[in-house]
Amino acid sequence: MNSFKRILIALDLSATDQQLLQVARQAIDLFQPEKLYFTHIVPDLNFPTHVEVEFHRLFAPETPVDEKVKERLTKTVQSALGRPPGVEIEIDVIEGKPYTKLMHWLEVKHIDLLVLGKKVHSQGSGITARRVAAQAGCAVLFVPEQTPASLREALVPVDFSENSGRALQTALAFRKALPDLGVTALHITELIPAGYTYNYREYDNFNQFLVEAAEQSFDDFLPEYANQPETVKTAVYQNDRGNLADRLAELAQELKADWIVLGARGHTALERFFFGSVTEKLVEGPLPVPVLIVR
């Protein structure tokens, strides 16, 4: 189980911040962090792009821009969270190239979990979900513009590897704060290529064999990673869409998941090949629900 004691929430003064603050409230209950960093990165403090900040710079220049932004964020965060006991809160407004600065800040602050908004349309900051998913050395929680108000169902895609086992353990640990949380372990089988078999009956039989093999694999997988395997729901579906990331997003909605919890594969060339083929594509597209990537 991952321990998320130092969490960074990246705010950008947009409407998405309200979703991030909602998730921050959930994170306090779920992860019991020691410190929350709320960070806003401005490319150039002399020429801020946010309309309200630029208005302040032009017509109320007596207070430096970064201090004014920090004052505004402090009020917003306090209004949303109050003063949670046992949690230290720090507000940072820093200048620099957003993506580069964010990656640097994750290292400087020894961040365990990054919480980042995922917009349907990029704002041109360079902080793309795919880049962050590939390069961040910590766990990442991507939060879409429309987020469920509560966490009742967690979906954990598994390939029966240690990485997906770690993701399952993370989701199950949520039950310390949410005893009634439903957790579903999902495996998606790939259809064999057309023309691989002689006829449709053989084709269907082989694909059904893959489904049954996956169902049997759960018998060994769940006891290894779950103290109470009988409390974990399992699901096996075929990838009949071709794009595995699209199929996963579709099933998340079909299974009424509130969060998706994924295990990343690391940073070696081979691991990046597999990781990039599913997880990066998933977070690159429209997210149906928040996606937590654990390492």
URNOR-V249382 format. One record per helix or strand of 2 or more residues. SS is the DSSP state (~ for helix, > for strand). FROM is the first residue (numbers start at 0). TO is the last residue. If there is no record, write none. Layout:
# URNOR-V249382
((SS:FROM:TO) (SS:FROM:TO))
This chain:
# URNOR-V249382
((>:5:9) (~:15:30) (>:34:41) (~:44:46) (~:50:58) (~:64:80) (>:87:94) (~:97:107) (>:112:117) (~:128:134) (>:138:143) (>:152:156) (~:161:175) (>:181:189) (~:199:224) (~:228:230) (>:231:238) (~:243:253) (>:258:262) (~:268:283) (>:289:293))
